Amino acid sequence: MSPRWKGKTAEAKALADPMSKIVSDLQSSLLQSDAHASLSGSSVLLPAEPQRGELLTRACFGRPIITADKENQWFQLSLEEAFYLCHHLQCLKITHHQGTNFTTAELWRYMTSKVSNFPQYYKAYSHLRTKNWVVRPGSQYGVDFVAYRHHPSLVHSEYAVLVLSEGESGGDDGLEGRLMVWSDLYCTIRLCGSVAKTLLVLTVNKNGHDAVSPMDLDGYSVEERSIRRWSAEQNREDQMAAAANGPK
């Protein structure tokens, strides 16, 4: 399925301003300003003046919280987004309510206590983000994430992403049994097809590593599988022959 750009000039705009450069600009800005955020349950709140808010919006990190003060905004980051900025890009610090900074190990323990499958979700999120895909929540489509080739204002999301786990005996992480029933797989593919998305299944294999620290993620591997619904009406021999022979 080819990208569905929003407008005739959208693809050219995306090529002229690649997402890798936008994220690099955000990283530099956060480092220079010594950015700090605070925990709020299962999300992270980051204060943002207009320039920082624009960069966060362009890089597709977090969602703005609407307030009356337009000069001092707040962005709500998911746990995956916040840890990616802290651990992978190393451009954000997160503070305790006492005002001290979390260490990486403390932050990891906090996030894994909030979301039991956080290591697998974060591994899948970072796997796509490091390949310059824009990754947003996918709950409205019944999946874990949706992946965009560039900013959502320029292109529709291309993939609906489900995270599965492999290599955990007993499947006690809650992810190993997903899509094991044919009706679940069929319904998910039908839903993806109805919103013009390809189902992308990311299977995270722990390879015998625990998730005691984020360093353990280096031993994890990710297998990508894209699944589409096969339609007999679109694959008949007479249609293929007609396409090969061209118009009469």
N, C-alpha and C positions, 0 to 999 in steps of 0.2 A: 504494500500500500504506500503510495507516494505521499509526501507531505502536502497538507492542505493549507496553503498560505492564505492569509487574510488580505486580499487586495493585490493588485498587479505589481506594486513596488515593494511588497513585504519581503520577498526573498532577497532582493538587492540590498535592502536595509540590513537584513540579518548578516549577509556576507560582508558588508562594510563595517559592521560593528559586532564581531564575534563574541560569543558568550564568555570564552576564555579570557578575553581582554577585560570585559566588564567585571568579572569576578576578581581578576587581578587588581583592578582599580579599587574595588571594594576592600580587598585585603590590605592594600597600601593605606587607604584612608583610615581603616580601623586601627591599624598598627600605629600610624602617626598620631592619632587622637587618644591612644591608650584606652580603647573602648572597654567599658564594663557593663555587664548585664546582671539581672537578678532572677532567681528562680521564683516561679509562681505555680506550685503544684506540678502538673505534667507539661508545663510550657516555660518559656524563658522570656522575660521582658527586657527589651533593649531601648534606651532612650535615643532619639534621633532628631537632630536639628534638620532643617530642610535639605542640606547637601547630602548628609548621610542617608536620610530617608529616600532621596532620589536614587542613590546608588543601591540601596537595599531593594528598592522596587525594580530597578533595571536588572539586577542580578537574581531577582526572584527568591529572596530570602525573607521569610516571615510575612506577616500581614499587618498593615497599619491599624492601630486602634484609634477610632475617631474620637477626638476631644475638641473642646472649644479653643484650645491654645494651638494654633497652626504653626507657631514657631518652634514648639517643643513637642514633637510627636513621640509615640511609643510604638514599637513593633513587637508583635508576639511571634516568637520563634518556636517551632516544634523542637522536641528533644533531639531529633536527628540533625536538624539544621544547626542548632546551637552547638552540638558536639562536633559537627563538621568544621565550624568556624573556630572552635577552641582547639581541637586536636589535630585536624588535618591542615587547615590553613594557619593555625596558631596566631590568630589576629584578634581574639576576643577572650576576655577574662570574665568569669562569673563569680559573684560575691555571695557569701553567707549573709543571713540577716544581721549578723554581728558586724558586718562590714569587711571581713577578711575574705581573701580569694580562695576558692576551691582549688585544691590540687587536681591534677588529671585523674588520679586514683580515686579521690573522694567524689569527684563528679561522676565518674564511671559507676561507682557503687550506688550513688543516688539514683541515677537514671535506670540502672538495671533493677533497682528496687521498685521503681514506679511502673516499669513495663517489663514483664518477665522475658519477652522475646526481643528486647531492645538490641542485643548483639546482632541478631539476624537481620532485623529491620535496618539497623545502622549500616551493616555491611552491604546490604542491597542498595541503600540510599547512596552511600559513598561510591559504590561500584559504578553507578550511573552518573553521579555528579563529576567524578574524576574524568569521565568521558565527555564532559561538557553538555550533558543533557540537563534540562531544567526539570526538577522533580518536585511535584506538588502532591498533597493528600488526595487519595482516590476514593474516599468513602462514599461519595455521591454516586459512584459507578459500581459499588460493591467490591472494590479492590483496595490494595494497600496504597499504591501510588499511581499517578499518571505522569508520563514522561513527554516533554516537549522538546522539539529540535532547537527552539529558541524561545524568546519571550512569548507568553500567551497572547499578547496583543498583536503579534505578527503571524502566528501559526497555531493551528489547532493541535491538541495533544495527539500524539501518534500511537502511544502504547498505554494500555491498561496493565498495571504491574501487580502480580501476586507473588508473595514471598513464601517459599516452601523451605523446609529443613530436611536434611538428610544426614544419616550417620549417627543419630542419637537413638540408642537402644530404647525401645518401648515407646518412642514418640511422645515423651512427656512434655515437650515444649509447646505442644498444641498446634504446630505448623505441619508436622509430617503427614497428618491425615487429610489435609486439604486436597480437593479434587480427586479423591480416591473413589468417589461414587460417580458413576457415569452421568447421572442427572445433574449433579453439581457442575461438572465440566461442560455439559451441553448448555445449561442455562447461562453460565458465565460467558461462553463463546457467543451465544445468541445476543446477550446484552451488549457485549463489545461490538459485535457487528452492527447492532442497531444504532450505535453512536459513532460509527466509523472509526473504530480503534482495533488494533491488533492486540490480542492477549499475549503478554510477555511474562513467562514464568521464570523467576530467578530462584534456583535451588541453592541454598547455602549449605555447604558441607563443612562441618567442623574439623574433619580429618583428625579426630582424636584430641583436639585442643579444648580446654575449658575456656570459660569467659571470665576468668578472675580479674584480668586487666585488659585494657584496649590493645596491648601488645599481642595478646593471643589472637587477635583478628588477622594478623599477618599469616597465620597458619590456616585460615579459612579459605575456601575457594568458592567461586560462584559459577554455576552452570546456567547458561541462557537458552531458553527454548521459546520460540514464538509459535503460537497456535492459532490457526484460522479455521473457520467453518468451510468445509468442502461442499460445494453446490453442484449437483449433477447437471442442472440446467445450464450452468456456465462452463461445463467441461465436456460437452457432447462432441463426438467426432465430426458431425456435419458442421458444427459451428467452427471448429478448428480448421477444417478443410476450407470453409468459406473465407476465413480470415487469411489463410495462406494463399489462396488464389486471388484474393482481392476482388474489387467490384467488377462486374461484367460490363 
